[in-house]
Amino acid sequence: MNVEINPMRARPLHPSRVDSDAIHALALWLKENSARQVRQPDLRSVLSERYPQGLFSEDEVHALCEVMRN
């Protein structure tokens, strides 16, 4: 017998049907593995990589960094 699965009829489980222990385990895993939060990039290094050296004075770099932070 050839049984085919119709993808339109295959529904994911409703969130209320998911085991609470599984949700708790997932939350713990996310807490441990998402500790590597995205750090704010060093704005001076971003500017120095994107633009040629000497294009901005030190005061202009400082002002641009302040604008980008706010």
N, C-alpha and C positions, 0 to 999 in steps of 0.2 A: 504494500500500500504506500502510495506517495503522499506524504502529508506536507503541505506547504503552510508557512506562517504568513499571515497577512499583516504587514507592518502597520496598517491602519487600525487593526484590531488589538495589536499588542500595546497596552497602556502601561506606563510606569506606575509603581505603587503610589498611592496617595500618601502624603507625609504623615498622616495620622496612623498609618499602618506600619510605619517604620519603628523598629524596636527602640525603646528609649535608651537601652544600654549601648546600642550601636551609635546613636546620636551622641551620647556622652563620650564614647571612645573617640569618635570623630572630633568632638570639641577639644578633647585633651590633645589629640594628635596635632590639630591646627594650632593650639596654643604653644606646643613645643616647637613645631616646625615653622611657624610664622614669626618666631622671635627675630629672625633675620629681616628686620624691617628695612624698608628702603630709606637710606640716609639721604639727607639733602646734599646735593653735589657741592663741592667747593667751587663757588662762583668765580673766583679768580682763575682757577685752572681751566674752567669752561671757557672763559673769555680768552685766555691765552692760547687755548687750542683752536678756537674758531677764528680769531683775528690775528693779523700779523703784529709782531712785536713792535712797539713804538707808535701804533695807531692811536692809542689812548694814553693820556698822561695818568699818573698815579691818582690824581684827584678825580679824573673822569672815571677811572676804574672803580674807585671807592663809591662814587655817586651811582654808577650803574649797579653795583652790588647792592646798595641800599634800595634802589628802585626794584630790583628783582626779588629782594626779600619781602618787600611790602606789597 
